[in-house]
Amino acid sequence: MTSRPSRSAPGHGPEEEFSALVEAAWPSLYRTAYLLTGDHGMAEDLTQTALAATFARWHRLHDTGAAWGYARKAVVNGATSWFRRSSTRSERPTAVIPERAAATDHGREVGERSAVVGALAQLPPRQRAVVVLRFYDDLSVQDTAATLGISTGTVKSQTSDALARLRGLLGEDLADTTATASNASNALGGHHG
């Protein structure tokens, strides 16, 4: 998991603290937004909007952990709103990740990454959010429930349903890789730890 800056560092004003949060949080928030939407442009917009909303509430957030959680929740809520709006316009996110394979192994990884992103895009929004938060953002069942505003039982059932669907879409081996946090991050080219 990405380290979070401390808000209690002496000599740092709100702007410096927020800048440190943005630097630490951007990659994770962007990855979450991309995995939820499958659209690079929308992921960037959602991340920027979430961080702007976090800055607007900065004085009310008591610590960087609260700010981080607020920003993550803003990304998830923004993605949910985007899906509601896009479903009425019949827009769908793309599953294409524009990368060129340099070698056979790298080409296979890019293919797996595209397959995982494509399969995630086929999940209902809540299942997709649960999988992304649990396995890509390494949130606990409790933290996922709090972020989504649902019960822990719902998180568990949505996780089970999503993994079953991913196994059907990807096959057992790749779906099991998706459900392993470190491998999942690697399958999507993310950095874990």
N, C-alpha and C positions, 0 to 999 in steps of 0.2 A: 504494500500500500504506500502511496506517496506520503512523505512526511509533511506535516502541516506546520506553518510558522506559528510562533507564539505571539499573542497580542500583548504580552506583558513585558516585552523587551524594552528596557529603558532607552529614552531618547528617540523613540519611534512614534511619530504622529499617526493619525488615522490614514493619511494618504500612503505613507510608507508601509503601514500594516496591510492595507488593502492591496497595494502593489505586490507585496510578498505573497498574499493569498492568491492573487491572480496568477502569479508565476507558478506557484505550487499546484493550483487547482485546475488550470486550463487544460492540460493534457487529459486528465481523468474526466472532467466534465464534457469535453469535446468528444472523447471516445464514447461516453455514455450516450450523449445526444446522437452521435452517428449510429450506434448500435440500435437505438430506439427508432430512428427515422430511416436509416439507410441512405441518407442524402447528405453529402458533404456540406453544401451551401446552407441547408436548413440546420445542420448540426452547429455550424459556426454562428449562425444567427441566434439559435437557442442558447448557446454558451455565452455569447455577448449579452443577450437580454437578461439571462440569469445573473450574470456578474454585475450588470448595471442595477438590477433590482436589489442585489445584495449590498451594493455600495449605498443605495438610497436608504437602506435599513441599518447601515453599519453601526450607528450610534445606539441602536436598540439591541444589537447582538452582543452578548456578554463575552464571548470568546471566539477564537478562530474556529473551533470545532462546531459551534453553533452557526457561524457564517458559512462554513463548508457544507453543513447539512442543509441550510437554507438554500444555498446555490444549487445543490444536487436536486432538492425537491422542486425548485423552480425549473430546472431542466426537464425533469420528468413531467411536471404539470404542463410545461410548454409543449412537449412532444405529444401529450394526450390531447391538448387543444388542437394542435396541428393535425392530428389524425381525424378528429371530429370534423374540422373544416375541410380537410382534403377528401374525406369520404363522401361529402356532398358534392364535390367537384370531380370525383372519380380520378383524382391524381394518386399515383402510387410511387413510393420511393424506388430508386434503382438499386439493384443488388450488385452493380458493377463497381469494382474497385480498380481505378485506373493505375495499374502498375505493370511494368514489363518484367518478365521472368528472365533472370540472368543465367540460371543454370537449372538443370532438371529438378534437383531438390527444391530450389527456390520456386520453380514453376509449380511444383506440386503444392507447396505451401500457399502460394497465391491462389491456386485453384481451390484448396481447402478453405481458405479465408473467404473467397467469393461464395463458396457453397454454404458456409456458416452464416454469412451475412444474408444471403438469399433465403435460407431457412428461417432465420430470425424474423425476416420481413413477412413471412407467411404466418407467424404466430399472431393471435389476437393481441392488441396493445397491452393489456394487463399481464398476460403471460410473458410477453417480450420484456416488459419492464422488470418483472420478477427475476427472469433469467439474467438480464444484464446487471441488475443490482446485486444479485446473489453471487454470480460466478465471475463477472468481469470487474465489478467494483468491490468484491469481497465483503459485502455487508452481511451481517448475521440475519437470521430469520426475524429477530426482533427489530433490528434497524431497518430492514426492508419494509416490514409492516408499518413502522413509524413514518418512513419516507412516503409510502403510498397511501397511508391513512386507512389501512385494512388490518384485519386480525392476523395473528401468527398462523392460525389454522388455514386461512385463505392463502397466505404465502406458501405454506406447505403443499396445499392441494394444487395451486396454480403451478408451482415448481414441478410437481409430479406430472401433471397434465402436459406441461410444456416439454419436459424431457421425453415423455412418451411420443409426443408429436415430432420432436426433433429426431428421435431414433427412426421414426417412420420416414422422415424426409431425407436424413443423412446416412442412415445405416447405423448399426450398433457402434462400430469403432469410432467414427467421427463424432457421433452424438455423445459418447462417453468422454471423448476428448473435450467437447464443449462444456461438459459438466465438471471438468476439473479446472479449478481456477487458474493455475499457472499455465496449463496447456491451452486453456481458452484464450488467455491473453496473448500467448504466442501465436495461436491460430489466426488472430486478428492483427498481428503485428504490434501489439501493445507491449508495454513494459510493465512488469509486475514486481512488486517488492518495495 
